[in-house]
Amino acid sequence: MKVIRVDGNDVFAVYNVTKAAREIALNRSRPVMIEAMTYRLDRVLWRVPLSNNSHSLESTLKGSVRVA
């Protein structure tokens, strides 16, 4: 079985991978598994303590990623 890993927070990447997986399934009659890797921006859920560098990364990500 083919496995495709994709950034689950990137809508366009998920769309493209899903489209490719559909083509593989239809044209080659093979199963495809999509693994959508995601991350959370909540400090409580992070297992690694935040350092000053991680805080700046978190600030950067919060500016570019919408969190529901």
C-alpha positions in Angstrom: 0.0 0.0 0.0 1.3 3.5 -0.9 1.5 5.9 2.0 1.7 9.7 1.4 2.6 12.0 4.3 1.5 15.6 4.1 1.5 18.7 6.2 -2.1 18.6 7.5 -2.2 22.3 8.2 -1.5 23.2 4.6 -4.9 23.1 2.8 -3.3 23.2 -0.7 -0.9 20.4 0.0 -3.7 18.2 1.4 -5.8 19.0 -1.7 -2.9 18.1 -4.1 -2.0 14.9 -2.2 -5.7 13.8 -2.1 -6.0 14.5 -5.9 -2.8 12.4 -6.5 -4.0 9.6 -4.2 -7.3 9.5 -6.1 -5.5 9.2 -9.4 -3.4 6.3 -8.1 -6.5 4.5 -6.7 -8.5 4.9 -9.9 -5.7 4.3 -12.5 -3.7 1.6 -10.8 -6.4 0.0 -8.6 -4.2 0.3 -5.5 -5.1 1.5 -2.1 -3.5 4.7 -0.8 -3.2 6.0 2.7 -2.8 9.7 3.4 -1.1 10.7 6.7 -1.8 14.3 7.5 0.7 15.5 10.1 -0.6 18.5 12.1 0.7 20.6 15.0 -0.9 22.7 17.7 0.2 26.2 18.8 -0.9 25.7 22.4 1.9 25.7 25.0 0.1 23.3 27.3 0.1 20.6 24.6 3.8 20.9 23.6 5.9 18.2 25.3 9.1 20.2 24.9 9.5 23.3 27.1 9.6 26.5 25.1 12.9 28.4 24.9 13.4 31.9 23.6 13.9 30.5 20.1 10.7 28.5 20.2 8.8 31.5 21.4 9.9 33.5 18.3 8.9 30.5 16.2 5.5 30.4 17.9 5.0 34.1 17.3 5.9 33.7 13.6 3.6 30.7 13.2 0.7 32.5 15.0 1.0 35.3 12.5 0.7 33.0 9.5 -1.6 30.2 10.7 -5.2 30.6 11.6 -6.1 28.6 14.7 -9.8 27.7 15.2 
